[in-house]
């Protein structure tokens, strides 16, 4: 139930817990190692103070553990006998003999006492609640540093408790208040602040829920947009794949037709060149080696063939114009 007494940074027990301006508690080690509160990320800054509540609860929790230990607490006075009762006003354990001296010899019969067995049968939470008003305030005036005088008067101007002699000597800060009245006033003020903070926290909680809802809505939108982008990308990939297949088939079909026509022209040109070469060789051989008989018989035939060959025209190189299919391919690629 009292795990909150641990440091909110490292989770360890601390004998000197420090209270930050954000009202979180850190041990001195964590306070020196961090630039931000580990819980709310607020800058520690100044001022900070000792968490006196946690220090008091820690001391009272140690008393409770001492009560619940197997041997039980010992007498705070004689330190020889086992304690039987606990005095809330003196904050001490007493054995039977020391308790009688406490009641009658020291004239403290009005002090609130409880048996150790009753305390052990209760709970730690109940013990903390019962002992919260047992702590006495002592005067912090420098006029009596060696004495521990219980305070019962509150000075509103100094905002501190005073003992009766100090209040009588200090005439500048009158009027004073009763310390118990001031304590009740502060408790009531804390209750009112707590109610206001509860309402304020409800407002912040509602705003946080709205922000979380908006964050969830945006995350859903982002997820839907991501799914749409992925689906569109897949469809686009399929379209590009089909278009690429069609363009590849188109480009492969047209060059095949062009190649077949050009090959036919090449074969015709090569054949004409071979005929011209053969005619040139035959005419040279007929003129050089042929007799009159061969010349008279073959010359008309050869002449007619040579005249036909002379009418042949050399093939012209085709113009390098872009085929219409290429323009179509380019337009479709730009459309993609």
ROLUMFI-625290 format. One record per residue (C-alpha): residue in three letters; x, y, z. Coordinates in steps of 0.02 Angstrom, whole numbers, plus 50000, padded with zeros to 5 digits. Layout:
BEGIN
{rec "ALA"; {X; Y; Z}} ...
***
This chain:
BEGIN
{rec "UNK"; {50000; 50000; 50000}} {rec "UNK"; {50146; 50118; 50030}} {rec "UNK"; {50249; 50085; 49874}} {rec "UNK"; {50222; 50268; 49830}} {rec "UNK"; {50356; 50312; 49959}} {rec "UNK"; {50488; 50249; 49837}} {rec "UNK"; {50579; 50365; 49718}} {rec "UNK"; {50475; 50391; 49561}} {rec "UNK"; {50633; 50388; 49456}} {rec "UNK"; {50730; 50233; 49511}} {rec "UNK"; {50598; 50149; 49620}} {rec "UNK"; {50715; 50136; 49771}} {rec "UNK"; {50689; 50189; 49951}} {rec "UNK"; {50761; 50358; 49994}} {rec "UNK"; {50794; 50434; 50165}} {rec "UNK"; {50791; 50610; 50091}} {rec "UNK"; {50655; 50618; 49958}} {rec "UNK"; {50641; 50785; 49867}} {rec "UNK"; {50476; 50859; 49810}} {rec "UNK"; {50484; 50942; 49639}} {rec "UNK"; {50382; 51087; 49574}} {rec "UNK"; {50278; 50963; 49473}} {rec "UNK"; {50238; 50874; 49640}} {rec "UNK"; {50330; 50715; 49593}} {rec "UNK"; {50459; 50646; 49715}} {rec "UNK"; {50638; 50597; 49671}} {rec "UNK"; {50786; 50540; 49773}} {rec "UNK"; {50939; 50655; 49774}} {rec "UNK"; {51030; 50539; 49653}} {rec "UNK"; {50894; 50545; 49521}} {rec "UNK"; {50869; 50731; 49548}} {rec "UNK"; {51053; 50762; 49510}} {rec "UNK"; {51059; 50645; 49359}} {rec "UNK"; {50907; 50705; 49262}} {rec "UNK"; {50857; 50868; 49180}} {rec "UNK"; {50673; 50822; 49170}} {rec "UNK"; {50550; 50734; 49283}} {rec "UNK"; {50544; 50550; 49228}} {rec "UNK"; {50355; 50545; 49253}} {rec "UNK"; {50290; 50704; 49171}} {rec "UNK"; {50447; 50767; 49080}} {rec "UNK"; {50435; 50936; 49167}} {rec "UNK"; {50598; 51026; 49205}} {rec "UNK"; {50636; 51005; 49392}} {rec "UNK"; {50698; 51183; 49410}} {rec "UNK"; {50673; 51275; 49573}} {rec "UNK"; {50608; 51271; 49702}} {rec "UNK"; {50619; 51096; 49773}} {rec "UNK"; {50596; 51045; 49953}} {rec "UNK"; {50610; 50894; 50065}} {rec "UNK"; {50454; 50787; 50055}} {rec "UNK"; {50418; 50795; 50241}} {rec "UNK"; {50260; 50692; 50221}} {rec "UNK"; {50355; 50546; 50144}} {rec "UNK"; {50491; 50561; 50277}} {rec "UNK"; {50359; 50554; 50415}} {rec "UNK"; {50267; 50409; 50333}} {rec "UNK"; {50430; 50316; 50311}} {rec "UNK"; {50473; 50336; 50496}} {rec "UNK"; {50299; 50281; 50550}} {rec "UNK"; {50306; 50134; 50431}} {rec "UNK"; {50468; 50080; 50513}} {rec "UNK"; {50377; 50088; 50681}} {rec "UNK"; {50239; 49979; 50610}} {rec "UNK"; {50365; 49852; 50548}} {rec "UNK"; {50444; 49853; 50720}} {rec "UNK"; {50273; 49820; 50798}} {rec "UNK"; {50240; 49674; 50680}} {rec "UNK"; {50413; 49598; 50698}} {rec "UNK"; {50431; 49429; 50782}} {rec "UNK"; {50515; 49498; 50938}} {rec "UNK"; {50406; 49652; 50947}} {rec "UNK"; {50465; 49826; 50996}} {rec "UNK"; {50567; 49858; 51152}} {rec "UNK"; {50535; 49989; 51283}} {rec "UNK"; {50598; 50160; 51226}} {rec "UNK"; {50644; 50210; 51405}} {rec "UNK"; {50728; 50064; 51494}} {rec "UNK"; {50771; 49969; 51334}} {rec "UNK"; {50770; 49808; 51435}} {rec "UNK"; {50590; 49749; 51432}} {rec "UNK"; {50470; 49715; 51290}} {rec "UNK"; {50350; 49857; 51255}} {rec "UNK"; {50168; 49837; 51302}} {rec "UNK"; {50093; 50005; 51253}} {rec "UNK"; {50124; 50144; 51128}} {rec "UNK"; {50101; 50328; 51174}} {rec "UNK"; {50047; 50428; 51022}} {rec "UNK"; {50088; 50595; 51103}} {rec "UNK"; {50263; 50547; 51159}} {rec "UNK"; {50288; 50432; 51009}} {rec "UNK"; {50371; 50304; 51122}} {rec "UNK"; {50348; 50123; 51173}} {rec "UNK"; {50335; 50080; 51359}} {rec "UNK"; {50347; 49923; 51460}} {rec "UNK"; {50230; 49902; 51610}} {rec "UNK"; {50344; 49985; 51739}} {rec "UNK"; {50395; 50130; 51626}} {rec "UNK"; {50213; 50156; 51578}} {rec "UNK"; {50164; 50179; 51761}} {rec "UNK"; {50301; 50308; 51782}} {rec "UNK"; {50242; 50393; 51622}} {rec "UNK"; {50063; 50401; 51684}} {rec "UNK"; {50087; 50453; 51866}} {rec "UNK"; {50262; 50513; 51896}} {rec "UNK"; {50273; 50618; 51738}} {rec "UNK"; {50089; 50670; 51750}} {rec "UNK"; {50044; 50619; 51573}} {rec "UNK"; {49887; 50521; 51607}} {rec "UNK"; {49793; 50620; 51473}} {rec "UNK"; {49908; 50556; 51335}} {rec "UNK"; {49832; 50438; 51207}} {rec "UNK"; {49901; 50263; 51227}} {rec "UNK"; {49862; 50097; 51143}} {rec "UNK"; {49917; 49921; 51177}} {rec "UNK"; {50046; 49848; 51060}} {rec "UNK"; {49938; 49693; 51035}} {rec "UNK"; {49794; 49802; 50974}} {rec "UNK"; {49908; 49892; 50853}} {rec "UNK"; {49978; 49726; 50789}} {rec "UNK"; {49801; 49662; 50758}} {rec "UNK"; {49760; 49814; 50650}} {rec "UNK"; {49826; 49865; 50480}} {rec "UNK"; {49968; 49976; 50427}} {rec "UNK"; {49847; 50098; 50346}} {rec "UNK"; {49748; 50115; 50508}} {rec "UNK"; {49909; 50142; 50606}} {rec "UNK"; {49962; 50280; 50486}} {rec "UNK"; {49793; 50365; 50502}} {rec "UNK"; {49791; 50353; 50692}} {rec "UNK"; {49966; 50424; 50710}} {rec "UNK"; {49950; 50569; 50586}} {rec "UNK"; {49898; 50691; 50725}} {rec "UNK"; {50021; 50627; 50854}} {rec "UNK"; {50170; 50722; 50786}} {rec "UNK"; {50201; 50878; 50890}} {rec "UNK"; {50269; 51039; 50818}} {rec "UNK"; {50418; 51115; 50906}} {rec "UNK"; {50465; 51297; 50904}} {rec "UNK"; {50606; 51339; 50783}} {rec "UNK"; {50651; 51507; 50862}} {rec "UNK"; {50837; 51543; 50881}} {rec "UNK"; {50808; 51611; 51057}} {rec "UNK"; {50807; 51436; 51133}} {rec "UNK"; {50903; 51321; 51015}} {rec "UNK"; {50939; 51190; 51147}} {rec "UNK"; {50759; 51169; 51204}} {rec "UNK"; {50613; 51079; 51123}} {rec "UNK"; {50459; 51182; 51160}} {rec "UNK"; {50293; 51120; 51092}} {rec "UNK"; {50202; 51247; 50984}} {rec "UNK"; {50019; 51292; 51004}} {rec "UNK"; {50014; 51464; 50919}} {rec "UNK"; {50024; 51509; 50735}} {rec "UNK"; {50089; 51675; 50668}} {rec "UNK"; {50003; 51720; 50502}} {rec "UNK"; {50136; 51848; 50459}} {rec "UNK"; {50285; 51732; 50483}} {rec "UNK"; {50183; 51580; 50426}} {rec "UNK"; {50260; 51471; 50561}} {rec "UNK"; {50216; 51396; 50729}} {rec "UNK"; {50275; 51476; 50891}} {rec "UNK"; {50283; 51423; 51071}} {rec "UNK"; {50193; 51527; 51203}} {rec "UNK"; {50349; 51621; 51267}} {rec "UNK"; {50400; 51670; 51090}} {rec "UNK"; {50224; 51729; 51051}} {rec "UNK"; {50219; 51835; 51210}} {rec "UNK"; {50386; 51914; 51169}} {rec "UNK"; {50341; 51947; 50986}} {rec "UNK"; {50219; 52093; 50991}} {rec "UNK"; {50244; 52148; 50810}} {rec "UNK"; {50156; 52002; 50728}} {rec "UNK"; {49998; 51996; 50833}} {rec "UNK"; {49860; 51942; 50823}} {rec "UNK"; {49903; 51757; 50824}} {rec "UNK"; {49798; 51605; 50787}} {rec "UNK"; {49773; 51442; 50875}} {rec "UNK"; {49881; 51310; 50792}} {rec "UNK"; {49740; 51181; 50786}} {rec "UNK"; {49623; 51308; 50705}} {rec "UNK"; {49756; 51347; 50575}} {rec "UNK"; {49783; 51161; 50547}} {rec "UNK"; {49596; 51134; 50518}} {rec "UNK"; {49591; 51285; 50401}} {rec "UNK"; {49734; 51217; 50298}} {rec "UNK"; {49655; 51045; 50289}} {rec "UNK"; {49492; 51123; 50229}} {rec "UNK"; {49590; 51225; 50102}} {rec "UNK"; {49676; 51068; 50039}} {rec "UNK"; {49509; 50979; 50024}} {rec "UNK"; {49439; 51123; 49921}} {rec "UNK"; {49593; 51127; 49812}} {rec "UNK"; {49580; 50939; 49789}} {rec "UNK"; {49398; 50956; 49732}} {rec "UNK"; {49448; 51093; 49610}} {rec "UNK"; {49592; 50988; 49547}} {rec "UNK"; {49476; 50838; 49526}} {rec "UNK"; {49361; 50942; 49417}} {rec "UNK"; {49511; 51013; 49324}} {rec "UNK"; {49580; 50838; 49301}} {rec "UNK"; {49412; 50784; 49231}} {rec "UNK"; {49424; 50924; 49103}} {rec "UNK"; {49600; 50871; 49057}} {rec "UNK"; {49545; 50689; 49049}} {rec "UNK"; {49405; 50733; 48928}} {rec "UNK"; {49526; 50834; 48822}} {rec "UNK"; {49649; 50689; 48825}} {rec "UNK"; {49514; 50568; 48769}} {rec "UNK"; {49470; 50685; 48626}} {rec "UNK"; {49652; 50695; 48576}} {rec "UNK"; {49668; 50506; 48585}} {rec "UNK"; {49511; 50488; 48479}} {rec "UNK"; {49581; 50611; 48352}} {rec "UNK"; {49747; 50519; 48351}} {rec "UNK"; {49657; 50353; 48325}} {rec "UNK"; {49551; 50429; 48186}} {rec "UNK"; {49704; 50497; 48099}} {rec "UNK"; {49791; 50330; 48117}} {rec "UNK"; {49641; 50245; 48037}} {rec "UNK"; {49645; 50372; 47896}} {rec "UNK"; {49830; 50343; 47873}} {rec "UNK"; {49803; 50155; 47869}} {rec "UNK"; {49662; 50170; 47742}} {rec "UNK"; {49767; 50287; 47635}} {rec "UNK"; {49912; 50165; 47644}} {rec "UNK"; {49799; 50023; 47589}} {rec "UNK"; {49733; 50129; 47446}} {rec "UNK"; {49909; 50176; 47392}} {rec "UNK"; {49963; 49994; 47396}} {rec "UNK"; {49809; 49941; 47297}} {rec "UNK"; {49836; 50081; 47171}} {rec "UNK"; {50019; 50034; 47156}} {rec "UNK"; {49973; 49853; 47123}} {rec "UNK"; {49845; 49904; 46992}} {rec "UNK"; {49971; 50021; 46913}} {rec "UNK"; {50101; 49883; 46909}} {rec "UNK"; {49976; 49770; 46823}} {rec "UNK"; {49931; 49905; 46696}} {rec "UNK"; {50115; 49941; 46662}} {rec "UNK"; {50150; 49756; 46642}} {rec "UNK"; {50009; 49732; 46518}} {rec "UNK"; {50057; 49891; 46424}} {rec "UNK"; {50238; 49835; 46418}} {rec "UNK"; {50186; 49668; 46346}} {rec "UNK"; {50079; 49752; 46212}} {rec "UNK"; {50215; 49876; 46167}} {rec "UNK"; {50346; 49740; 46159}} {rec "UNK"; {50236; 49638; 46042}} {rec "UNK"; {50202; 49793; 45937}} {rec "UNK"; {50385; 49838; 45924}} {rec "UNK"; {50436; 49660; 45884}} {rec "UNK"; {50302; 49643; 45749}} {rec "UNK"; {50345; 49803; 45652}} {rec "UNK"; {50534; 49775; 45640}} {rec "UNK"; {50498; 49600; 45577}} {rec "UNK"; {50399; 49673; 45432}} {rec "UNK"; {50531; 49805; 45400}} {rec "UNK"; {50670; 49678; 45405}} {rec "UNK"; {50583; 49564; 45281}} {rec "UNK"; {50557; 49707; 45156}} {rec "UNK"; {50733; 49771; 45174}} {rec "UNK"; {50803; 49596; 45156}} {rec "UNK"; {50707; 49577; 44992}} {rec "UNK"; {50782; 49739; 44928}} {rec "UNK"; {50955; 49683; 44982}} {rec "UNK"; {50936; 49519; 44891}} {rec "UNK"; {50878; 49610; 44733}} {rec "UNK"; {51025; 49732; 44741}} {rec "UNK"; {51148; 49591; 44770}} {rec "UNK"; {51077; 49493; 44623}} {rec "UNK"; {51087; 49645; 44507}} {rec "UNK"; {51266; 49675; 44560}} {rec "UNK"; {51311; 49495; 44526}} {rec "UNK"; {51229; 49505; 44353}} {rec "UNK"; {51325; 49664; 44313}} {rec "UNK"; {51487; 49585; 44367}} {rec "UNK"; {51449; 49429; 44264}} {rec "UNK"; {51402; 49534; 44110}} {rec "UNK"; {51561; 49636; 44128}} {rec "UNK"; {51668; 49480; 44138}} {rec "UNK"; {51578; 49397; 43991}} {rec "UNK"; {51594; 49553; 43882}} {rec "UNK"; {51779; 49565; 43923}} {rec "UNK"; {51810; 49382; 43888}} {rec "UNK"; {51707; 49384; 43727}} {rec "UNK"; {51803; 49534; 43663}} {rec "UNK"; {51972; 49464; 43712}} {rec "UNK"; {51958; 49279; 43676}} {rec "UNK"; {51807; 49261; 43561}} {rec "UNK"; {51828; 49227; 43375}} {rec "UNK"; {51725; 49300; 43236}} {rec "UNK"; {51605; 49153; 43238}} {rec "UNK"; {51570; 49171; 43425}} {rec "UNK"; {51562; 49359; 43409}} {rec "UNK"; {51436; 49352; 43268}} {rec "UNK"; {51328; 49223; 43355}} {rec "UNK"; {51331; 49289; 43535}} {rec "UNK"; {51349; 49476; 43516}} {rec "UNK"; {51164; 49515; 43485}} {rec "UNK"; {51110; 49413; 43637}} {rec "UNK"; {51244; 49484; 43750}} {rec "UNK"; {51209; 49660; 43688}} {rec "UNK"; {51023; 49646; 43727}} {rec "UNK"; {51064; 49581; 43902}} {rec "UNK"; {51189; 49721; 43930}} {rec "UNK"; {51063; 49851; 43876}} {rec "UNK"; {50936; 49781; 44000}} {rec "UNK"; {51065; 49785; 44137}} {rec "UNK"; {51112; 49964; 44093}} {rec "UNK"; {50933; 50017; 44122}} {rec "UNK"; {50941; 49956; 44303}} {rec "UNK"; {50949; 50091; 44434}} {rec "UNK"; {51046; 50068; 44595}} {rec "UNK"; {50936; 50056; 44753}} {rec "UNK"; {50921; 50211; 44859}} {rec "UNK"; {50946; 50204; 45047}} {rec "UNK"; {50778; 50225; 45137}} {rec "UNK"; {50749; 50384; 45235}} {rec "UNK"; {50771; 50365; 45423}} {rec "UNK"; {50596; 50414; 45471}} {rec "UNK"; {50519; 50360; 45634}} {rec "UNK"; {50385; 50231; 45604}} {rec "UNK"; {50209; 50275; 45657}} {rec "UNK"; {50214; 50130; 45778}} {rec "UNK"; {50358; 50213; 45871}} {rec "UNK"; {50259; 50374; 45891}} {rec "UNK"; {50113; 50272; 45957}} {rec "UNK"; {50228; 50185; 46082}} {rec "UNK"; {50297; 50352; 46141}} {rec "UNK"; {50122; 50424; 46165}} {rec "UNK"; {50067; 50273; 46265}} {rec "UNK"; {50222; 50282; 46374}} {rec "UNK"; {50189; 50466; 46410}} {rec "UNK"; {50010; 50423; 46455}} {rec "UNK"; {50075; 50299; 46583}} 
***
